[in-house]
Amino acid sequence: MDKKNQAMDDRIAKIMNDPHKVNQIIQSGINVELLKHKRNGNAICEWKDNKVVWIPPEKIRVNEVE
């Protein structure tokens, strides 16, 4: 493995060993997709009380990322 690939592997390993950072990255990706749905006027669904519930675009909440 060359130095460039090793450096990339080391950075990825460092991130993966930080649960807070992993959570931030995942939440950021979720927020991007929620915003896309909201802006495009598409509903989303969630699982609530053992059933699928549809959320209209105007009620989609996007979480703040630290």
mmCIF file of the N, C-alpha and C atoms, coordinates in Angstrom:
data_MODEL
# 
_entry.id   MODEL 
# 
loop_
_atom_site.group_PDB 
_atom_site.id 
_atom_site.type_symbol 
_atom_site.label_atom_id 
_atom_site.label_alt_id 
_atom_site.label_comp_id 
_atom_site.label_asym_id 
_atom_site.label_entity_id 
_atom_site.label_seq_id 
_atom_site.pdbx_PDB_ins_code 
_atom_site.Cartn_x 
_atom_site.Cartn_y 
_atom_site.Cartn_z 
_atom_site.occupancy 
_atom_site.B_iso_or_equiv 
_atom_site.pdbx_formal_charge 
_atom_site.auth_seq_id 
_atom_site.auth_comp_id 
_atom_site.auth_asym_id 
_atom_site.auth_atom_id 
_atom_site.pdbx_PDB_model_num 
ATOM 1   N N  . MET A 1 1  ? 0.851   -1.177 0.000  1.00 0.00 ? 1  MET A N  1 
ATOM 2   C CA . MET A 1 1  ? 0.000   0.000  0.000  1.00 0.00 ? 1  MET A CA 1 
ATOM 3   C C  . MET A 1 1  ? 0.897   1.240  0.000  1.00 0.00 ? 1  MET A C  1 
ATOM 4   N N  . ASP A 1 2  ? 0.545   2.202  -0.863 1.00 0.00 ? 2  ASP A N  1 
ATOM 5   C CA . ASP A 1 2  ? 1.380   3.397  -0.913 1.00 0.00 ? 2  ASP A CA 1 
ATOM 6   C C  . ASP A 1 2  ? 1.026   4.356  0.221  1.00 0.00 ? 2  ASP A C  1 
ATOM 7   N N  . LYS A 1 3  ? 1.858   5.363  0.393  1.00 0.00 ? 3  LYS A N  1 
ATOM 8   C CA . LYS A 1 3  ? 1.699   6.307  1.509  1.00 0.00 ? 3  LYS A CA 1 
ATOM 9   C C  . LYS A 1 3  ? 0.378   7.068  1.443  1.00 0.00 ? 3  LYS A C  1 
ATOM 10  N N  . LYS A 1 4  ? -0.047  7.416  0.231  1.00 0.00 ? 4  LYS A N  1 
ATOM 11  C CA . LYS A 1 4  ? -1.297  8.158  0.063  1.00 0.00 ? 4  LYS A CA 1 
ATOM 12  C C  . LYS A 1 4  ? -2.492  7.326  0.550  1.00 0.00 ? 4  LYS A C  1 
ATOM 13  N N  . ASN A 1 5  ? -2.537  6.063  0.135  1.00 0.00 ? 5  ASN A N  1 
ATOM 14  C CA . ASN A 1 5  ? -3.622  5.180  0.566  1.00 0.00 ? 5  ASN A CA 1 
ATOM 15  C C  . ASN A 1 5  ? -3.557  4.911  2.068  1.00 0.00 ? 5  ASN A C  1 
ATOM 16  N N  . GLN A 1 6  ? -2.364  4.763  2.598  1.00 0.00 ? 6  GLN A N  1 
ATOM 17  C CA . GLN A 1 6  ? -2.217  4.526  4.028  1.00 0.00 ? 6  GLN A CA 1 
ATOM 18  C C  . GLN A 1 6  ? -2.710  5.737  4.818  1.00 0.00 ? 6  GLN A C  1 
ATOM 19  N N  . ALA A 1 7  ? -2.378  6.940  4.345  1.00 0.00 ? 7  ALA A N  1 
ATOM 20  C CA . ALA A 1 7  ? -2.827  8.156  5.022  1.00 0.00 ? 7  ALA A CA 1 
ATOM 21  C C  . ALA A 1 7  ? -4.354  8.233  5.010  1.00 0.00 ? 7  ALA A C  1 
ATOM 22  N N  . MET A 1 8  ? -4.972  7.875  3.885  1.00 0.00 ? 8  MET A N  1 
ATOM 23  C CA . MET A 1 8  ? -6.437  7.873  3.780  1.00 0.00 ? 8  MET A CA 1 
ATOM 24  C C  . MET A 1 8  ? -7.026  6.849  4.746  1.00 0.00 ? 8  MET A C  1 
ATOM 25  N N  . ASP A 1 9  ? -6.454  5.664  4.786  1.00 0.00 ? 9  ASP A N  1 
ATOM 26  C CA . ASP A 1 9  ? -6.923  4.629  5.710  1.00 0.00 ? 9  ASP A CA 1 
ATOM 27  C C  . ASP A 1 9  ? -6.814  5.094  7.158  1.00 0.00 ? 9  ASP A C  1 
ATOM 28  N N  . ASP A 1 10 ? -5.739  5.767  7.481  1.00 0.00 ? 10 ASP A N  1 
ATOM 29  C CA . ASP A 1 10 ? -5.541  6.258  8.844  1.00 0.00 ? 10 ASP A CA 1 
ATOM 30  C C  . ASP A 1 10 ? -6.598  7.305  9.207  1.00 0.00 ? 10 ASP A C  1 
ATOM 31  N N  . ARG A 1 11 ? -6.915  8.197  8.262  1.00 0.00 ? 11 ARG A N  1 
ATOM 32  C CA . ARG A 1 11 ? -7.947  9.220  8.522  1.00 0.00 ? 11 ARG A CA 1 
ATOM 33  C C  . ARG A 1 11 ? -9.317  8.574  8.711  1.00 0.00 ? 11 ARG A C  1 
ATOM 34  N N  . ILE A 1 12 ? -9.631  7.602  7.875  1.00 0.00 ? 12 ILE A N  1 
ATOM 35  C CA . ILE A 1 12 ? -10.915 6.908  7.989  1.00 0.00 ? 12 ILE A CA 1 
ATOM 36  C C  . ILE A 1 12 ? -10.991 6.168  9.321  1.00 0.00 ? 12 ILE A C  1 
ATOM 37  N N  . ALA A 1 13 ? -9.925  5.491  9.704  1.00 0.00 ? 13 ALA A N  1 
ATOM 38  C CA . ALA A 1 13 ? -9.904  4.757  10.972 1.00 0.00 ? 13 ALA A CA 1 
ATOM 39  C C  . ALA A 1 13 ? -10.097 5.707  12.144 1.00 0.00 ? 13 ALA A C  1 
ATOM 40  N N  . LYS A 1 14 ? -9.477  6.858  12.070 1.00 0.00 ? 14 LYS A N  1 
ATOM 41  C CA . LYS A 1 14 ? -9.613  7.844  13.148 1.00 0.00 ? 14 LYS A CA 1 
ATOM 42  C C  . LYS A 1 14 ? -11.070 8.301  13.280 1.00 0.00 ? 14 LYS A C  1 
ATOM 43  N N  . ILE A 1 15 ? -11.717 8.574  12.154 1.00 0.00 ? 15 ILE A N  1 
ATOM 44  C CA . ILE A 1 15 ? -13.125 8.985  12.178 1.00 0.00 ? 15 ILE A CA 1 
ATOM 45  C C  . ILE A 1 15 ? -14.001 7.857  12.708 1.00 0.00 ? 15 ILE A C  1 
ATOM 46  N N  . MET A 1 16 ? -13.776 6.648  12.233 1.00 0.00 ? 16 MET A N  1 
ATOM 47  C CA . MET A 1 16 ? -14.618 5.516  12.637 1.00 0.00 ? 16 MET A CA 1 
ATOM 48  C C  . MET A 1 16 ? -14.474 5.184  14.115 1.00 0.00 ? 16 MET A C  1 
ATOM 49  N N  . ASN A 1 17 ? -13.387 5.584  14.725 1.00 0.00 ? 17 ASN A N  1 
ATOM 50  C CA . ASN A 1 17 ? -13.200 5.354  16.159 1.00 0.00 ? 17 ASN A CA 1 
ATOM 51  C C  . ASN A 1 17 ? -13.761 6.470  17.017 1.00 0.00 ? 17 ASN A C  1 
ATOM 52  N N  . ASP A 1 18 ? -14.428 7.441  16.392 1.00 0.00 ? 18 ASP A N  1 
ATOM 53  C CA . ASP A 1 18 ? -15.038 8.562  17.113 1.00 0.00 ? 18 ASP A CA 1 
ATOM 54  C C  . ASP A 1 18 ? -16.551 8.510  16.887 1.00 0.00 ? 18 ASP A C  1 
ATOM 55  N N  . PRO A 1 19 ? -17.301 7.878  17.806 1.00 0.00 ? 19 PRO A N  1 
ATOM 56  C CA . PRO A 1 19 ? -18.750 7.721  17.624 1.00 0.00 ? 19 PRO A CA 1 
ATOM 57  C C  . PRO A 1 19 ? -19.479 9.052  17.407 1.00 0.00 ? 19 PRO A C  1 
ATOM 58  N N  . HIS A 1 20 ? -19.023 10.100 18.065 1.00 0.00 ? 20 HIS A N  1 
ATOM 59  C CA . HIS A 1 20 ? -19.652 11.414 17.907 1.00 0.00 ? 20 HIS A CA 1 
ATOM 60  C C  . HIS A 1 20 ? -19.495 11.906 16.468 1.00 0.00 ? 20 HIS A C  1 
ATOM 61  N N  . LYS A 1 21 ? -18.313 11.741 15.902 1.00 0.00 ? 21 LYS A N  1 
ATOM 62  C CA . LYS A 1 21 ? -18.050 12.164 14.531 1.00 0.00 ? 21 LYS A CA 1 
ATOM 63  C C  . LYS A 1 21 ? -18.864 11.329 13.544 1.00 0.00 ? 21 LYS A C  1 
ATOM 64  N N  . VAL A 1 22 ? -18.941 10.036 13.763 1.00 0.00 ? 22 VAL A N  1 
ATOM 65  C CA . VAL A 1 22 ? -19.730 9.160  12.895 1.00 0.00 ? 22 VAL A CA 1 
ATOM 66  C C  . VAL A 1 22 ? -21.192 9.601  12.927 1.00 0.00 ? 22 VAL A C  1 
ATOM 67  N N  . ASN A 1 23 ? -21.708 9.888  14.106 1.00 0.00 ? 23 ASN A N  1 
ATOM 68  C CA . ASN A 1 23 ? -23.086 10.342 14.240 1.00 0.00 ? 23 ASN A CA 1 
ATOM 69  C C  . ASN A 1 23 ? -23.303 11.654 13.480 1.00 0.00 ? 23 ASN A C  1 
ATOM 70  N N  . GLN A 1 24 ? -22.365 12.581 13.580 1.00 0.00 ? 24 GLN A N  1 
ATOM 71  C CA . GLN A 1 24 ? -22.466 13.854 12.862 1.00 0.00 ? 24 GLN A CA 1 
ATOM 72  C C  . GLN A 1 24 ? -22.526 13.628 11.348 1.00 0.00 ? 24 GLN A C  1 
ATOM 73  N N  . ILE A 1 25 ? -21.690 12.763 10.855 1.00 0.00 ? 25 ILE A N  1 
ATOM 74  C CA . ILE A 1 25 ? -21.633 12.496 9.417  1.00 0.00 ? 25 ILE A CA 1 
ATOM 75  C C  . ILE A 1 25 ? -22.949 11.880 8.938  1.00 0.00 ? 25 ILE A C  1 
ATOM 76  N N  . ILE A 1 26 ? -23.457 10.907 9.682  1.00 0.00 ? 26 ILE A N  1 
ATOM 77  C CA . ILE A 1 26 ? -24.720 10.265 9.306  1.00 0.00 ? 26 ILE A CA 1 
ATOM 78  C C  . ILE A 1 26 ? -25.860 11.271 9.358  1.00 0.00 ? 26 ILE A C  1 
ATOM 79  N N  . GLN A 1 27 ? -25.936 12.057 10.432 1.00 0.00 ? 27 GLN A N  1 
ATOM 80  C CA . GLN A 1 27 ? -26.998 13.044 10.564 1.00 0.00 ? 27 GLN A CA 1 
ATOM 81  C C  . GLN A 1 27 ? -26.938 14.085 9.453  1.00 0.00 ? 27 GLN A C  1 
ATOM 82  N N  . SER A 1 28 ? -25.732 14.473 9.077  1.00 0.00 ? 28 SER A N  1 
ATOM 83  C CA . SER A 1 28 ? -25.567 15.427 7.989  1.00 0.00 ? 28 SER A CA 1 
ATOM 84  C C  . SER A 1 28 ? -26.142 14.880 6.686  1.00 0.00 ? 28 SER A C  1 
ATOM 85  N N  . GLY A 1 29 ? -25.875 13.616 6.405  1.00 0.00 ? 29 GLY A N  1 
ATOM 86  C CA . GLY A 1 29 ? -26.418 12.980 5.202  1.00 0.00 ? 29 GLY A CA 1 
ATOM 87  C C  . GLY A 1 29 ? -27.936 12.890 5.233  1.00 0.00 ? 29 GLY A C  1 
ATOM 88  N N  . ILE A 1 30 ? -28.484 12.571 6.390  1.00 0.00 ? 30 ILE A N  1 
ATOM 89  C CA . ILE A 1 30 ? -29.939 12.519 6.547  1.00 0.00 ? 30 ILE A CA 1 
ATOM 90  C C  . ILE A 1 30 ? -30.539 13.898 6.304  1.00 0.00 ? 30 ILE A C  1 
ATOM 91  N N  . ASN A 1 31 ? -29.923 14.927 6.881  1.00 0.00 ? 31 ASN A N  1 
ATOM 92  C CA . ASN A 1 31 ? -30.427 16.292 6.713  1.00 0.00 ? 31 ASN A CA 1 
ATOM 93  C C  . ASN A 1 31 ? -30.434 16.721 5.251  1.00 0.00 ? 31 ASN A C  1 
ATOM 94  N N  . VAL A 1 32 ? -29.390 16.366 4.521  1.00 0.00 ? 32 VAL A N  1 
ATOM 95  C CA . VAL A 1 32 ? -29.322 16.711 3.093  1.00 0.00 ? 32 VAL A CA 1 
ATOM 96  C C  . VAL A 1 32 ? -30.521 16.114 2.366  1.00 0.00 ? 32 VAL A C  1 
ATOM 97  N N  . GLU A 1 33 ? -30.799 14.854 2.628  1.00 0.00 ? 33 GLU A N  1 
ATOM 98  C CA . GLU A 1 33 ? -31.907 14.187 1.939  1.00 0.00 ? 33 GLU A CA 1 
ATOM 99  C C  . GLU A 1 33 ? -33.260 14.718 2.389  1.00 0.00 ? 33 GLU A C  1 
ATOM 100 N N  . LEU A 1 34 ? -33.412 15.032 3.677  1.00 0.00 ? 34 LEU A N  1 
ATOM 101 C CA . LEU A 1 34 ? -34.672 15.619 4.150  1.00 0.00 ? 34 LEU A CA 1 
ATOM 102 C C  . LEU A 1 34 ? -34.920 16.971 3.481  1.00 0.00 ? 34 LEU A C  1 
ATOM 103 N N  . LEU A 1 35 ? -33.882 17.779 3.368  1.00 0.00 ? 35 LEU A N  1 
ATOM 104 C CA . LEU A 1 35 ? -34.024 19.071 2.700  1.00 0.00 ? 35 LEU A CA 1 
ATOM 105 C C  . LEU A 1 35 ? -34.409 18.908 1.232  1.00 0.00 ? 35 LEU A C  1 
ATOM 106 N N  . LYS A 1 36 ? -33.832 17.916 0.562  1.00 0.00 ? 36 LYS A N  1 
ATOM 107 C CA . LYS A 1 36 ? -34.185 17.657 -0.831 1.00 0.00 ? 36 LYS A CA 1 
ATOM 108 C C  . LYS A 1 36 ? -35.671 17.337 -0.956 1.00 0.00 ? 36 LYS A C  1 
ATOM 109 N N  . HIS A 1 37 ? -36.162 16.461 -0.082 1.00 0.00 ? 37 HIS A N  1 
ATOM 110 C CA . HIS A 1 37 ? -37.575 16.099 -0.120 1.00 0.00 ? 37 HIS A CA 1 
ATOM 111 C C  . HIS A 1 37 ? -38.448 17.319 0.145  1.00 0.00 ? 37 HIS A C  1 
ATOM 112 N N  . LYS A 1 38 ? -38.086 18.084 1.157  1.00 0.00 ? 38 LYS A N  1 
ATOM 113 C CA . LYS A 1 38 ? -38.862 19.271 1.530  1.00 0.00 ? 38 LYS A CA 1 
ATOM 114 C C  . LYS A 1 38 ? -38.908 20.280 0.377  1.00 0.00 ? 38 LYS A C  1 
ATOM 115 N N  . ARG A 1 39 ? -37.756 20.582 -0.206 1.00 0.00 ? 39 ARG A N  1 
ATOM 116 C CA . ARG A 1 39 ? -37.666 21.555 -1.301 1.00 0.00 ? 39 ARG A CA 1 
ATOM 117 C C  . ARG A 1 39 ? -38.397 21.098 -2.561 1.00 0.00 ? 39 ARG A C  1 
ATOM 118 N N  . ASN A 1 40 ? -38.383 19.790 -2.803 1.00 0.00 ? 40 ASN A N  1 
ATOM 119 C CA . ASN A 1 40 ? -39.039 19.255 -4.001 1.00 0.00 ? 40 ASN A CA 1 
ATOM 120 C C  . ASN A 1 40 ? -40.515 18.964 -3.783 1.00 0.00 ? 40 ASN A C  1 
ATOM 121 N N  . GLY A 1 41 ? -41.003 19.207 -2.575 1.00 0.00 ? 41 GLY A N  1 
ATOM 122 C CA . GLY A 1 41 ? -42.418 18.983 -2.283 1.00 0.00 ? 41 GLY A CA 1 
ATOM 123 C C  . GLY A 1 41 ? -42.804 17.525 -2.142 1.00 0.00 ? 41 GLY A C  1 
ATOM 124 N N  . ASN A 1 42 ? -41.852 16.693 -1.745 1.00 0.00 ? 42 ASN A N  1 
ATOM 125 C CA . ASN A 1 42 ? -42.106 15.262 -1.578 1.00 0.00 ? 42 ASN A CA 1 
ATOM 126 C C  . ASN A 1 42 ? -42.302 14.904 -0.112 1.00 0.00 ? 42 ASN A C  1 
ATOM 127 N N  . ALA A 1 43 ? -43.297 14.092 0.153  1.00 0.00 ? 43 ALA A N  1 
ATOM 128 C CA . ALA A 1 43 ? -43.532 13.610 1.509  1.00 0.00 ? 43 ALA A CA 1 
ATOM 129 C C  . ALA A 1 43 ? -42.477 12.562 1.870  1.00 0.00 ? 43 ALA A C  1 
ATOM 130 N N  . ILE A 1 44 ? -42.329 12.344 3.160  1.00 0.00 ? 44 ILE A N  1 
ATOM 131 C CA . ILE A 1 44 ? -41.470 11.259 3.662  1.00 0.00 ? 44 ILE A CA 1 
ATOM 132 C C  . ILE A 1 44 ? -42.333 10.402 4.571  1.00 0.00 ? 44 ILE A C  1 
ATOM 133 N N  . CYS A 1 45 ? -41.844 9.240  4.923  1.00 0.00 ? 45 CYS A N  1 
ATOM 134 C CA . CYS A 1 45 ? -42.589 8.408  5.858  1.00 0.00 ? 45 CYS A CA 1 
ATOM 135 C C  . CYS A 1 45 ? -41.698 8.036  7.028  1.00 0.00 ? 45 CYS A C  1 
ATOM 136 N N  . GLU A 1 46 ? -42.352 7.727  8.148  1.00 0.00 ? 46 GLU A N  1 
ATOM 137 C CA . GLU A 1 46 ? -41.638 7.247  9.327  1.00 0.00 ? 46 GLU A CA 1 
ATOM 138 C C  . GLU A 1 46 ? -42.462 6.158  9.975  1.00 0.00 ? 46 GLU A C  1 
ATOM 139 N N  . TRP A 1 47 ? -41.834 5.386  10.793 1.00 0.00 ? 47 TRP A N  1 
ATOM 140 C CA . TRP A 1 47 ? -42.490 4.313  11.522 1.00 0.00 ? 47 TRP A CA 1 
ATOM 141 C C  . TRP A 1 47 ? -42.886 4.862  12.889 1.00 0.00 ? 47 TRP A C  1 
ATOM 142 N N  . LYS A 1 48 ? -44.178 4.875  13.202 1.00 0.00 ? 48 LYS A N  1 
ATOM 143 C CA . LYS A 1 48 ? -44.661 5.415  14.471 1.00 0.00 ? 48 LYS A CA 1 
ATOM 144 C C  . LYS A 1 48 ? -45.836 4.578  14.951 1.00 0.00 ? 48 LYS A C  1 
ATOM 145 N N  . ASP A 1 49 ? -45.775 4.176  16.199 1.00 0.00 ? 49 ASP A N  1 
ATOM 146 C CA . ASP A 1 49 ? -46.852 3.371  16.798 1.00 0.00 ? 49 ASP A CA 1 
ATOM 147 C C  . ASP A 1 49 ? -47.201 2.160  15.944 1.00 0.00 ? 49 ASP A C  1 
ATOM 148 N N  . ASN A 1 50 ? -46.179 1.462  15.502 1.00 0.00 ? 50 ASN A N  1 
ATOM 149 C CA . ASN A 1 50 ? -46.334 0.225  14.727 1.00 0.00 ? 50 ASN A CA 1 
ATOM 150 C C  . ASN A 1 50 ? -47.039 0.405  13.386 1.00 0.00 ? 50 ASN A C  1 
ATOM 151 N N  . LYS A 1 51 ? -46.903 1.581  12.794 1.00 0.00 ? 51 LYS A N  1 
ATOM 152 C CA . LYS A 1 51 ? -47.465 1.783  11.460 1.00 0.00 ? 51 LYS A CA 1 
ATOM 153 C C  . LYS A 1 51 ? -46.663 2.854  10.723 1.00 0.00 ? 51 LYS A C  1 
ATOM 154 N N  . VAL A 1 52 ? -46.829 2.856  9.409  1.00 0.00 ? 52 VAL A N  1 
ATOM 155 C CA . VAL A 1 52 ? -46.166 3.855  8.577  1.00 0.00 ? 52 VAL A CA 1 
ATOM 156 C C  . VAL A 1 52 ? -47.011 5.125  8.594  1.00 0.00 ? 52 VAL A C  1 
ATOM 157 N N  . VAL A 1 53 ? -46.352 6.249  8.861  1.00 0.00 ? 53 VAL A N  1 
ATOM 158 C CA . VAL A 1 53 ? -47.014 7.548  8.889  1.00 0.00 ? 53 VAL A CA 1 
ATOM 159 C C  . VAL A 1 53 ? -46.345 8.441  7.852  1.00 0.00 ? 53 VAL A C  1 
ATOM 160 N N  . TRP A 1 54 ? -47.145 9.045  6.971  1.00 0.00 ? 54 TRP A N  1 
ATOM 161 C CA . TRP A 1 54 ? -46.614 9.948  5.953  1.00 0.00 ? 54 TRP A CA 1 
ATOM 162 C C  . TRP A 1 54 ? -46.570 11.368 6.489  1.00 0.00 ? 54 TRP A C  1 
ATOM 163 N N  . ILE A 1 55 ? -45.460 12.042 6.239  1.00 0.00 ? 55 ILE A N  1 
ATOM 164 C CA . ILE A 1 55 ? -45.256 13.419 6.693  1.00 0.00 ? 55 ILE A CA 1 
ATOM 165 C C  . ILE A 1 55 ? -45.203 14.304 5.448  1.00 0.00 ? 55 ILE A C  1 
ATOM 166 N N  . PRO A 1 56 ? -46.121 15.266 5.353  1.00 0.00 ? 56 PRO A N  1 
ATOM 167 C CA . PRO A 1 56 ? -46.094 16.158 4.188  1.00 0.00 ? 56 PRO A CA 1 
ATOM 168 C C  . PRO A 1 56 ? -44.854 17.040 4.221  1.00 0.00 ? 56 PRO A C  1 
ATOM 169 N N  . PRO A 1 57 ? -44.417 17.515 3.063  1.00 0.00 ? 57 PRO A N  1 
ATOM 170 C CA . PRO A 1 57 ? -43.164 18.280 2.993  1.00 0.00 ? 57 PRO A CA 1 
ATOM 171 C C  . PRO A 1 57 ? -43.128 19.503 3.911  1.00 0.00 ? 57 PRO A C  1 
ATOM 172 N N  . GLU A 1 58 ? -44.250 20.184 4.083  1.00 0.00 ? 58 GLU A N  1 
ATOM 173 C CA . GLU A 1 58 ? -44.262 21.380 4.927  1.00 0.00 ? 58 GLU A CA 1 
ATOM 174 C C  . GLU A 1 58 ? -44.077 21.068 6.410  1.00 0.00 ? 58 GLU A C  1 
ATOM 175 N N  . LYS A 1 59 ? -44.205 19.798 6.792  1.00 0.00 ? 59 LYS A N  1 
ATOM 176 C CA . LYS A 1 59 ? -44.024 19.422 8.199  1.00 0.00 ? 59 LYS A CA 1 
ATOM 177 C C  . LYS A 1 59 ? -42.714 18.670 8.445  1.00 0.00 ? 59 LYS A C  1 
ATOM 178 N N  . ILE A 1 60 ? -41.882 18.540 7.434  1.00 0.00 ? 60 ILE A N  1 
ATOM 179 C CA . ILE A 1 60 ? -40.595 17.862 7.594  1.00 0.00 ? 60 ILE A CA 1 
ATOM 180 C C  . ILE A 1 60 ? -39.690 18.749 8.443  1.00 0.00 ? 60 ILE A C  1 
ATOM 181 N N  . ARG A 1 61 ? -39.181 18.174 9.528  1.00 0.00 ? 61 ARG A N  1 
ATOM 182 C CA . ARG A 1 61 ? -38.250 18.898 10.401 1.00 0.00 ? 61 ARG A CA 1 
ATOM 183 C C  . ARG A 1 61 ? -36.825 18.444 10.084 1.00 0.00 ? 61 ARG A C  1 
ATOM 184 N N  . VAL A 1 62 ? -35.942 19.412 9.975  1.00 0.00 ? 62 VAL A N  1 
ATOM 185 C CA . VAL A 1 62 ? -34.538 19.112 9.712  1.00 0.00 ? 62 VAL A CA 1 
ATOM 186 C C  . VAL A 1 62 ? -33.765 19.447 10.974 1.00 0.00 ? 62 VAL A C  1 
ATOM 187 N N  . ASN A 1 63 ? -33.008 18.469 11.479 1.00 0.00 ? 63 ASN A N  1 
ATOM 188 C CA . ASN A 1 63 ? -32.237 18.665 12.706 1.00 0.00 ? 63 ASN A CA 1 
ATOM 189 C C  . ASN A 1 63 ? -31.016 19.517 12.474 1.00 0.00 ? 63 ASN A C  1 
ATOM 190 N N  . GLU A 1 64 ? -30.676 20.283 13.500 1.00 0.00 ? 64 GLU A N  1 
ATOM 191 C CA . GLU A 1 64 ? -29.435 21.063 13.456 1.00 0.00 ? 64 GLU A CA 1 
ATOM 192 C C  . GLU A 1 64 ? -28.259 20.126 13.689 1.00 0.00 ? 64 GLU A C  1 
ATOM 193 N N  . VAL A 1 65 ? -27.194 20.319 12.958 1.00 0.00 ? 65 VAL A N  1 
ATOM 194 C CA . VAL A 1 65 ? -25.971 19.537 13.126 1.00 0.00 ? 65 VAL A CA 1 
ATOM 195 C C  . VAL A 1 65 ? -24.998 20.382 13.912 1.00 0.00 ? 65 VAL A C  1 
ATOM 196 N N  . GLU A 1 66 ? -24.393 19.772 14.926 1.00 0.00 ? 66 GLU A N  1 
ATOM 197 C CA . GLU A 1 66 ? -23.427 20.504 15.754 1.00 0.00 ? 66 GLU A CA 1 
ATOM 198 C C  . GLU A 1 66 ? -22.231 20.933 14.957 1.00 0.00 ? 66 GLU A C  1 
# 
